[in-house]
Amino acid sequence: MTTLRHLAAAILRDAGWSLPPPLAVWSPRLLRCAGLFVIEKDARGRWHPEIRLSIQLLRRRDRSWPVQVCGCLCRDPEAVARRILEHELIHYKLWKDGEKDWGHTERFRALAWDVFEHQSITHGIGSEASS
């Protein structure tokens, strides 16, 4: 069984980004969006990046397939989770590169398109599907 962290490491390697994979976890509390990149400070003042993926939104098996995620056609839950993880890893890369804004910037858009062939900078799963 491949863990999210192993999958993140493989995605980073395939992208040609020599970055250590961040902690990546399945979150039972994440209900409104499919994925989230967060950075939290510990008691010693060190920053720790983490990617959280929604169990409820991404492990659903009752969808009508295929679905669009990040503008790409996905045919199964594993492909959906991979696309969301790719999206969150772009936020992580921008943060690691020292960008002041690691949100949906022009650089984010360029990386999404050039590296992962994403056609959209939103997931399309969760609350952003209705916005």
C-alpha positions in Angstrom: 0.0 0.0 0.0 1.3 3.4 -1.0 1.1 6.1 1.6 0.3 9.7 0.7 3.8 10.7 1.6 5.3 8.1 -0.8 3.0 9.3 -3.5 4.0 12.9 -2.8 7.7 11.8 -3.0 7.0 10.1 -6.4 5.2 13.2 -7.7 8.0 15.5 -6.6 10.6 13.3 -8.2 8.7 13.0 -11.5 8.3 16.8 -11.5 12.0 17.1 -11.2 11.7 19.0 -8.0 14.4 18.0 -5.5 12.3 18.6 -2.4 11.6 16.4 0.6 8.0 15.4 0.7 5.9 17.2 3.3 3.8 15.4 5.8 0.6 14.3 3.9 -2.4 13.0 5.7 -6.0 11.9 5.2 -8.2 14.3 7.2 -11.6 13.2 8.6 -12.3 16.9 9.5 -11.7 18.5 6.1 -15.2 18.7 4.7 -15.5 21.8 2.5 -12.5 21.4 0.3 -10.7 18.3 -1.1 -7.2 19.4 -0.2 -5.4 21.9 1.8 -1.7 23.1 2.2 -1.0 24.4 5.7 2.0 25.6 7.6 2.0 25.4 11.3 4.6 26.7 13.8 5.7 24.4 16.6 6.6 25.4 20.2 10.2 26.0 19.2 9.2 28.4 16.4 9.9 26.1 13.5 7.5 25.9 10.6 6.1 22.6 9.5 4.3 22.2 6.1 1.5 19.7 5.8 -0.9 18.6 3.1 -4.3 17.4 4.2 -6.7 15.5 1.9 -10.4 15.1 2.7 -11.4 11.5 3.4 -15.1 12.3 2.8 -14.6 14.0 -0.5 -11.8 12.0 -2.0 -12.6 8.4 -1.0 -16.2 8.5 -2.3 -17.0 5.6 -4.6 -20.5 6.8 -5.6 -19.5 9.5 -8.1 -20.6 9.5 -11.7 -17.3 8.8 -13.6 -15.3 10.4 -15.1 -15.0 13.7 -13.2 -13.0 16.8 -13.8 -10.3 17.6 -11.3 -8.0 20.5 -11.8 -9.4 20.6 -15.4 -8.3 17.0 -16.0 -10.5 14.0 -16.6 -10.2 11.4 -13.7 -11.7 7.9 -14.0 -11.3 6.7 -10.4 -10.7 7.9 -6.8 -7.0 7.3 -7.0 -6.6 9.6 -10.0 -8.7 12.3 -8.2 -6.5 12.1 -5.1 -3.4 12.3 -7.2 -4.6 15.4 -9.0 -5.5 17.1 -5.7 -2.1 16.1 -4.2 -0.3 17.5 -7.3 -2.2 20.8 -6.8 -1.2 21.0 -3.1 2.4 20.2 -3.9 2.6 23.2 -6.1 1.6 25.4 -3.1 4.3 23.5 -1.1 7.0 24.1 -3.9 6.2 27.9 -4.0 6.5 28.0 -0.2 9.8 26.1 -0.2 11.1 28.4 -3.0 10.5 31.4 -0.7 7.7 32.9 -2.6 5.8 35.6 -0.6 2.5 34.4 -2.1 2.2 30.7 -2.5 -1.5 30.9 -3.6 -3.0 30.7 -7.1 -0.5 33.1 -8.6 0.7 33.3 -12.2 3.7 31.1 -11.2 1.3 28.6 -9.7 -0.7 28.6 -12.9 2.5 28.1 -15.0 3.7 25.2 -12.9 0.2 23.6 -12.9 0.1 23.7 -16.7 3.7 23.0 -17.5 4.5 20.3 -15.0 1.1 18.5 -14.5 -0.9 19.7 -17.5 -3.7 20.9 -15.2 -6.2 22.9 -17.1 -7.6 24.7 -14.0 -6.2 26.0 -10.8 -9.2 24.9 -8.7 -9.9 21.4 -7.7 -13.5 21.3 -8.8 -14.4 19.1 -5.8 -15.8 20.4 -2.5 -17.1 23.9 -1.9 -15.1 25.4 -4.8 -17.2 23.4 -7.3 -20.1 25.7 -6.6 -18.1 29.0 -6.7 
